[in-house]
Amino acid sequence: MTTTKNKRKDNRTEEQQQTHKCAWVGEDTILSGWGMAEGRLSIAGWAFPEGKENNVERWVRSRGDMKRVRLVTLDGYDPEGGMLHIYVVKENHPAWNF
């Protein structure tokens, strides 16, 4: 989905959009303001399957480049004025057993 106000890149498959409905998101302090997020915030989110919310939260909060970390429901989530990139937490992701 692309609009004039923001951009969104969602790495989830159609199936994962049904099973990975929430994400821990944060403002990326390194990528904000340039590249795809030129002049705006870069918001990174990690979508996860049910039962992995605590692991993913710990992993996202442990990153030194994230601020304003929060849990969101992805259906309809639109960080006004920001670039949103949704990543997928699967078994091979570092957050899986964090």
Secondary structure, 3 states (H helix, E strand, C coil): CECCCCEEEECCCHHHHHHCCEEEEEEECCCCECHHHECCEEEEEEEECCCCHHHHHHHHHHCCCEEEEEEEECCCCCCCCEEEEEEECCCCCCCCCC
